[in-house]
């Protein structure tokens, strides 16, 4: 169990991004013990995605007086999730949050057995939850379509790949949307430009892998060796494994290029990733990011959560009046972040895409075409 007073330091650059430029109004400090507890698997709270962002927001709420303290635990799987939930139950947590789909079933079972306690699932992808479980999820199908188009735009080899970890929400729809984005690029590309294909590795023809760092590393190695130079990994530990392997490959290629004495040698083709999470400069391999807006979801769900004065971050009014649940005022029980409501976005990162392909403008154009109905992802 991590010390409650040192949780924010584990976030690094991601927490800084999540908390930066945020102005809040603090409620009265709490005199009683009121813990905000979090369970995350399998990459934990250093995933540069939902885990890191949720922890950062919970710490922000603690500083503003919503909680008197926080407690977090990274777990490795379902049985560990159940054990962590039981441990946090004995701590009298006011709100227990489980992040990711890996512990969704255990969350549902534990919450059903403790109906007087309040729980929150973030990116769990589960619809059939007990009434005492709130949920924050994100519609990743439109961003996956844009990611497919963007990956095709950035590719130098003509092969791009997407992979989802086992149990990842909307997995089938994400894979189909990615392929559709690649197809649209091929339909609209300049005359004479090479056709781009969606790559399927031999080891993961279904494009689904275990959510472990090793599986992510293996997927990257096989894909890049087969000339797929832009990859889009959806997951937790698997995604971290893929980006770690990509960074190592970039380093190796750069060192090899420095060692060569052949002046006419072409620059090596570098691996590139479209990331699900907040890049924040932690990897030079990331050329675009699909960012889940956990902050907006929490502020929409809990009217007493620290609110920003930035007009772009003001949470919309709840669909119904707040209700009192286990000591919290709750607006919406379920929040689905979309491109339309600002709950999820995809942006080009500084570097390869912004210099070469003007991907930022292309992403904006695709987003508006999807919103207007010009691109129908239901077909």
N, C-alpha and C positions, 0 to 999 in steps of 0.2 A: 504494500500500500504506500503510495507516495505521500510525502509530507505535504500537508495542506498549504503551507506557506511558501512552497517552492515550485508549485505546479507551472507557473507562467514561464519560468526559465526554460523549460523543456521544449517550448514551441519554436524558439529561434526566430528566423525571418518571417515565418508564416504568422505567428502571433502578432508580430509587429505590424504586418500588413492588415491583419484582421482588426486590430485596435486603433490603428492610425486614423487621424482626422476625425475622431468621433467625439462629439460633445454630448454629455449626458446630464440628466437631472437626477440627483440621488435622493431616494426616499429616506425616511428616518432610519438610522442604524438599528439593527435588531439586538435586543438584549438576550433573548433566548437562543438556544442552539438550533440552527436551521441549516442543515447541510444540503448542498447540491452535490450529488454523487454521480459518477460516470463510469461506464464500462465500455471498452473499445477493443475490437479484435479485427484482424490479427496484426495489423501494422501499428496499432496503438494510436497514441496521440502525436506521433511524429510523422504522420502520413501526408502532410501538406494538403489535406483534403478535409472531409467531414469531421474526422476525429480531432484534428488540430483546431479547426475553426470552432467546433462546439466547446472544447475546453477553454479556448480564448474567451468566448462569449460568457461562459459560466464564471470565469474569473472576473470578467468585467462586471457581471451582476453581483458577485461577492463584494467587489470594491464599492459598488453603489448601494450596498446594504440589502439587496434582495436575499442573499444568503449570509450566514455568519461564518461559513467556512465551506471548503470544497474537498472532495476526496475522489481519487480516480484510480482505476486499475486496468491494465492491459491484460487480456486473456487470450488463450490459444485456441479455444474452440467451445463447443456447446456445453460440455460438462463443467469446464472452467467458468463459463458464464453463469451457470446455475450456482456454483459455489460463491462467485463474487456477489451475485444478487443476495444470497443468504447472508453473507458477511455484511453487506451494506444494510440489509434489513435490521440486523442487530445493532447498527450504528444509528438507527432512527433517522434515516435520510428523508428529508422533506420531499425531494424530487430525485428520482433515480433514472438516469438516461442510459440507454443502450444504443451504441452507434454501430451501424452496419448490419447487413442481413445475416451475418454469421450466428448471432445470438437471438434472432427474432423469435424462433419457436420457444426457446427457454424463457424469454421475456414474457411471451403470452401466457405460458403455463404458470410462471411465478406470480404474475399480476393477478391471474384468475384466483390463485390461492390466497392472495392478500388484497381483497377488494377495497379496503379502507386506505390503502396507500396509493400514491400517485406516481406514474411512470411515464417516460417519454421515449419513443423510438425515433431515431434519426437515420434516414436512409435505410430503413429496414425492408421496405418494399412489401410489407404485409398489410393486407386489408382487414382480415378477420382477427381483430384484437379486442380484448376485454374493454369495457367502458372506462376503466381507470387507466388506460394507456392512451396518451396523446401521440400523434405521429406527424413527423415532418419528412416529406419526400420530395423528389425532384423529377420532373419529366425530362428525360435525357434523349428522347427520340429525335426531336428537331435539332438539338446540338450535335447528335451523332451524324445526322445528315450533313450538317455544315462541316463537321470534322472530316467526313469522307471527301467532300469537295475540296476542302482546304489541303488535306493530305495529298490529293492528286495534284493540286496546284504546286505544292512544294517538292514533289518527287523528282529526283534526277535519274532514277533507274527505271521508272515506269511500273514499279510494284509498291503497293501500300498495304498495310495490314491492320486489322483490328482484332482484339481478343477480350473476352470477358471472363472474370473469375467465376467459379462454380457458385451458383446461388445469387449472382448479381441481379438486382431488379431490372425488369424489362430487357433481359439479355437477348432474346430472339428479335425483338423489335429494334433494338440498338444495332444489331448486326445487319439487319435488312436495310435500315435507314442509312448506315454507312455505305453499303453497296450502292444504294440509290444516289447518294451524293457523288460517288465516283462516276456512276453512269452519266449524271448530269454534266459533270466536268467534261467527259468524253464527247457528249453531244454539243457542248458549247466551246470547246477548245479551238484555238486558232488552227487554220488549215495548215497541215504539215506537221503540227505538233504530235508527239508520240501518244498513242493510246495507253492509258493507265489501267492496270488490273488490280483487283482485290486479292491479295495473297492468302493462301491457306497453307500452313506448314504441315509437313508430314506427321509430326508428333501431335498436332492439334487441328486436324482437318475440320472439326466441329467449331473451332475457334473458341473453345472454352477450356480453361486450365484451372488447376488447384490454386487457391489463394495463398500461395507461399512465395517467399522471395526466390527460392530456388527455381520454382516453376516459371516465374517471371524472367529470371535470368536466362533459363534454357530457351524460353520462347524467343527472347530477343536474339540470342546467339544464332539459333537456327534460321530465324527470319532474315537477319542481316547477312548471314552467309549465303542466303538464297537471293540476295540483291533487293530485298524489301527495305527501303531506306527511310520510310516514314511509318511509324507505328502508333496505334492508339490503344493503350491498355486501360481497361476499366476494371477496377478492383481496389484492393487495399495493399496487402503485402506483395501480391504478384506485381502490381504496378510499381511499387518501390523497387522490386527486383529488376524490372525491365529498365527503369530509368538509371539505376545504379550501373547496370551492364552497359547501357548506352554511353554513360559518362566515361567509363573505363575504355570503351572502344574509341571514343573521340580522343582521349588522352594518348592511347597507343598509336593512333593514326597520325596525330600531330607530332609525336616523337619520331616516328618513322620518316615523316616528311622532313623534319629538321636534320635527320641523319643523311638524307640522300644528297648527292652532289650533282645530280643530273638537273640542269637548269630547265630543260624542256618538260620535265616531269609534271603531269597534270596534278592539280590539287585533288586529294582524295575525297571521295563522296562520304560525307559524314552522316551518322544516324540522327534522325529527328523524331521527336515525339509530340503528339497532341495530348496534353495532360488533362486528367479529370481531377481538378483540385485547384489550389492557388499556387501558381509557380513561384512568384516572389523572388525570382532570380536564383533559386537554389540549384538549378541545372541549366547549363548552356545547351543541352539537347532539346529543351522544350521550346517549340516554335509557336504554339498556341495553347490556350487553356480553356477548358470548360469549367466554370466556377460555380459551385453550389452556394447560394446566398443563405447560409445558416442564420446569419444575423437577422435578416428580414423575416425568416420563418419564426424565430423566437419572439421577435417584437410584435409580429402579427398575432401570435398565439397568446402571449402574456402581456396585457396592457401595462403592467407594472415593471416590465423589463426596461433597462436603461434605453431611452429613446434618443435618436440622433436629431440634431437640428439641421442636418444636411437635407435639403428637399429631396435629393435622390435616394435617401435612405429612410424616409419616413414611412412607417408601416401603414398599410391601408386600414380603414376602419373595419372591425370585425363584422361578420355577416349577421351576428346577433349580439345582444347585450352580454357583457361578461357575466359568467356564473362563478360562484364560489366552489372550488374543488380542493379539498385537503389544504385549506389555508392559502390557496392561490386564486387570483382572479383570472379566469380563462376566457378568452374570446372565442377563437376557432379551435375546435378539438383536433382538426386535421388540416394540415397545410401542404399544398402541392406547389412547389416552385416551378415556374415556367418561364419561357422567353417573354411571354406577354406581360406577366405580372412582376418581372424583375427578380424572380426567385432563382433564376439560373441564367448565365450568360456565357458566351464564347468570345474570346478576344485573342488577337495576335500579339505575341510577345516581341520585345525588341530583338533584333538580330536578323536571322536569315529571311524570315517571311516578310518583315517590314521593309527590308532593303531590296529584295529581289522581286517579290510577286505582288506587292501592294495588297497583302492579304487582309489587312484591316478593313479596307474599302470593300473587298469582296465579301467578307464576313457580314458586314453591315448590310450590304445589298441582299444577300441571301436571307438574312433575318427578316428584312422588310418584305421580301417576296413571300416568305412563309406566312407572315402575319396577315398579308393582304389576300392570301388564298391563291396567289399566282402559282405557288408550288404546293401541291396537295400531298401530304405525306400519308394520307389514308389510302391512296390508290396502290 
